[in-house]
Amino acid sequence: MLASTHSGSLIGISATSVSVEANSGERGDPRVVLVGLPDAAVKESLDRVHSSLSNSGFSLPRTRVTINLAPADLRKEGSSFDLPVALCLLSSTKQLSTQPLQHYLIAGELGLSGQIRPVRGGISMAMLAKEQNLKGVILPMESAREAGIVQGIDIFGVDSLAEVVDFLEGKVNLKPIIHRSDASSQAPRYEFDFSDIKGQYNLRRAVEVAVSGGHNLLISGPPGSGKSMIAKRIPTILPTPSLDEFIEVVRIYSAVGQGGALDMQSMIRPFRSPHHTISDVGLIGGGATPGPGEISLAHHGVLYLDELPEFKRSVLEVLRQPLEDGVVTISRSAGKITLPCQFMFVASMNPCPCGYLGDSNHSCRCSIPQIQKYRAKISGPLLDRIDIHIDAPAVDISDIQDSEKGEDSKTIRGRVEQCRQIQSERFKDLKSKTNASMSDPMVEKVCELNPENKSILLQAMNHLSLSVRAYTRILKVSRTIADLEQSERIQKNHLLEAIQYRNLDRKII
């Protein structure tokens, strides 16, 4: 007897349709044959399925059974085919009705006891089932909770093989998992707050400008000046993501098996801070089977690199194209995938190897060649892609002892959201969503300068020997500062402030 159902194979962060077919009653020795280009994990599923069927009270097939995973030219990987294979075996041996299997996309790993364990990419499976107009998706409970954020398709979470069989036969009624629609209105819960920061008013202002326009930020300052402390609080002033943006984030985390690390109710944007020993593959993604890296895990959030010059040069250079395009394409022998990586890039560094260049309380021990060599670890093209360079001077003791709290994250986030709303209306019919991502034609249109401001910018360009890309960055930052003040045109003070945010373009002496 022939039985079949729907499943999916995860490629990158997307799921590709796979049909699971089983045909029993064939002549030959009583055994199960699995075909369809399975990898080792899929081949081992037969042993797991046999034990699971036996321990769940079902009979094992007594004839030759052929199981096919179609299309046959697509390599199948992972353990997510355990559950659909087991159900097709039961259906082909008349222990389960064939008809219900046609209406669901099914994925799940089986334990030897019949328990169903979570799989990667549950949300991508749900999106695939929605595209195929299926009745619903049957997933392990943990994976189903992630997938429940997808609207327009019923998501059923199950814990055991016996429970799935009872559900398909109508013996039990499972309620679909529904993501709470009011989640986006809940106040995000953060461990940190900007009110913890003492002093550093110029740095706080630069961070607010950077977040308001989605600009990349580089903080330079001596040890103990609060660079990391402020960077970790940037997510607290980012606007709450839309449901579509958060679905993209969950989809990436689900694909790498980290969906449970996200707060599904508050919808907090991701913050990633990899160690400086990270490899190229760890940062941009890849591997034998291409998958997301840190820049994709930071999608719609913040990627923070502390001690930027300590990262390998090759690692930093691979950031250039993703920072420009917002996507990264990875090609390997196993295939080619394109992953989203629209993130706010934040980095921090010391001004020199000893860290005390320009510090009034400590003398710098570094020579000019040493400082130049240290800063040369960050290439000019990468610096050009960072809109704002800001110094973080050592914090004064009087500021630390001041008992008065600084401005809190909620207040700053209110101004940021107001500024983002102005940009949303400006770019409502365009691909760009923030000032930092607008195209060159849009820069010419919305960043127009009067003759006096043009002259000021020209002098700055010549004095600092800035590139054309840096010229555009200054205009974009100026536009964000004007938006924060709700000004229709870029004024002189907006432009001068933006020029001040190019500290590392200046000469050391």
Secondary structure, 3 states (H helix, E strand, C coil): CEEEEEEEEEECCEEEEEEEEEEEEECCCCCEEEECCECHHHHCHHHHHHHHHHHCCCCCCCCEEEEEEECCCCCECCCCCHHHHHHHHHHHCCCCCCHHHHHEEECCEECCCCEEECCCCHHHHHHHHHHCCCCEEEEEHHHHHHHCCCCCCEEEEECEHHHHHHHHCCCCCCCCCCCCCCHHHCCCCCCCCHHHCCCCHHHHHHHHHHHHHCCCEEEECCCCCCHHHHHCCHHHHCCCCCHHHHHHHHHHHHHCCCHHHCCCCCCCCCEECCCCCCCHHHHHEECCCCEECHHHHCCCCEEEECCHHHCCHHHHHCCHHHHHHCEEEEEECCEEEEEECCCEEEEEECCCCCCCCCCCCCCCCCCHHHHHHHHCCCCHHHHHCCCEEEECCCCCHHHHHCCCCCCCHHHHHHHHHHHHHHHHHHCCCCCCCCHHHCCHHHHHHHCCCCHHHHHHHHHHHHHHCCCHHHHHHHHHHHHHHHHHCCCCCCCHHHHHHHHHCEHHHCCCC
